[in-house]
Each structure stands twice: as structure tokens, then as C-alpha cells.
Amino acid sequence: MKTIFFLAFMLLSNLAFAQKRVAAPELAPFAGTWEYTENNQTFRIELKLGTLAMSGVTVDVLEGRLIYSANKKVVQNTLDSPKPNITNGILADKSTSVNKVQFFFHDAVKGKNGDGFLEFVPGTNDKLLWTLNNREIVSSGETVDYGFSVPVKATLRKLK
């Protein structure tokens, strides 16, 4: 009888402390290697499915690293970095579309952050529109660098 009560207690304890998982299978088509090449520029990102755990909830997200070169010089390369610079990628608005992801972007060269979007070109599953927006605001006459060390708009094609 003690064994039954112990097993019941353990089962209830596990249920009480189990994390809730919010799956997002819609993110899977975004995973892979994507590239933009034009005018002596190459911009490649590698996106992988990951998870973000917070307050007892685990959420599926996209994470990514990149390499950008211009005029045969590497401007930014985070492919081997332990920390991704494309993080917390989630569907921008699941109620209207599963073809657009919003993410947090960290520019490792300029040490600044931005908000990014990846959206499938309508009618395709192998082309993404990349858009990067600045988070900085003007304050007290300070000079603000609104640019990034990577393209702010590009059409990426899927390599793999």
C-alpha cells in the first residue's frame, strides 16, 4: 500500500511541476540556410529551430547566425559564435499569416540591436524577404547610428 501511495505522490508531483510546451511547427519551413548575393555582397544566414524557456513555459523559436561580406571582405561572421545574433524568432501574427516571422537581431559589429522580419515571398517556399528595423531613438541631441553592418533589406533564397 505504501508503494501505491508513493507512486501516486510521485506522479502528481511530476504533473504539478511539468513545464507547458508551446509548439510552433509553422516555424519549420524557415529553418535552413538562406543567402542573398548581389553587387559584390554575400549575406548568408543559418536558421535553426530552438526553444526558449521562461516562467514554466517552453516556446519553440528560431535562432540564427550569419556571415556577411562586401567587396570580398568579411564584415560580420557569427557562424561559429556560441551566441546566435538572430534570436527569439516567432510568428509575427499567427492569426493573419504563418508566412512571417519576427525576431530580435544583435549586430555584433556595431554592438546594437534591432527588430527583424523574415517573410516568404508570396507563392514561394524558397525565398524570404529580410527586413531589419532600428530600435534606437533620438535623445537629447545625441548622434544616433541608424545603420547596421548587414543589409536592412534583402531577398534571400534557400540553399538547404
N, C-alpha and C positions, 0 to 999 in steps of 0.2 A: 504494500500500500504506500509506503514511503517513497518507493521508486516512482510510482504513478504520479504522486503529488510533486515530486522533484521535477519529473519530465514536463508536467503541465506548467509548473512555475517557469522553467527554462523557456518553453515555447512562448508563453505570454510575455516574458521579459524581452525576448527577441523581437516579437511583434511590436511591442511598445517603443523600442529604440531603433527600429528599422528606418532607414532613410527612404524618403519618397524619391522616385526617379521620374523625371520629366523627359521622355524620349522625344527625339525630333528626327525621324527617318527622312524628312524632307531635306535635311542638310546634306545627305549622302551625295547627290549629284554635284555639289560644289567641291567635294574633296578631289584632290588630284593636283597635277602640275599644269599651270596656265602661263602663257607667255605673250608678250607684246614685243614686236620687233619692227622698227621703222626709223629712218633718218639717223643711222649710227647709234641707235638706242636699243637696248635689250632689257626688258623688265620681266622677270620670271618670279612667280610665287608658287609655293608648295603649301597646299591646304590639307589639313588632316582633321578627322573627327576627334574630338576630345570631350572632356566633361568638366564641369565647374560645380564644386560642392560648396553650399552655403546654407546655414541655418537648417540643417537636416534635410535639405533637398539637393539632389544631384541633377544637373541640367546638361543635356547634350549641347555642345558648342563646336564651332570651327576655330582652329588655331593655324597660324601660318608663319612661314619665314620667307625671305625673299633675297633676290640678288638683282641689282640694277647697275648697268654700265652704260656710259655715254662716251662716244668717240674712243672706244677701245680701252677706257679706264673704268675700273670698278669704283662706283660712287658709294654703294652700300651693299653689304653682304652679311646677312644674318642666318644663312642656311645652316651653319654649324653652331649657332648660338644656343646655349641651354634655355634661353627665354625667347618665346616667339614674339614677334612685333605686330602680328595680327592676332588679336585675342577676342574672346567672348563673342564670337560670331553667331548671331541668332537671326531667325527670320525677322525681317523688318516689320511686317504686319501680316501675320498668318491669315487674318480674316479677309484680306483682299488679294493676297498672292503668296505662293510658295516659291516664287522665282527671284526674290530679292532678299539679300542678307545684309544686316547692319553689323559693323564690328568696330572695335577700338583699335586704333593704329598708333604705334610708337615709332617715331623717326629716330633711329639710333644715332644718326649723324648729327642732326640738329638738336637732339635731346628734347623734343617736343611731341605733343600728342595731337591726334586728330580723330575725326569720325569718318569712317569709310563705309562704302556700299559696294556690293557686288550684285549685279542683276543680269540674268540671262537675256541675251538679245532675243526679242520676240521671235518665236518659231524655231529656235535652235536649242541644242543642249550641249554645244561645244564652243560657245562664245559668250564671254562675260563682259559687261561694262563695269569698269573700275572707276569709282569716284571717291575723292578724298577731300574732306572739308576741314578747315582750320577751326580749332576750338578757342584760339586766343581772341581777346577783346582789347580794344584801345582803353588805356587807363592813364590818367594824369600826364598826358603828353609823352609817355614812353614810346620809344620806337618799337614797333611790333613787326616781326618777320612772319609774314603770312604764307611764305612758300614752304615747300618740303623738298627733301633731297631725292624724291622719287616722283614720277608723273602723278598729277592730280586727276587726270582723265586719260583713259586708255581702253581699247577693246582687246581683251585677252582671248587667245584661242587655247583649247585644251590640248596638251601634249600627251598626257597619260592619266 
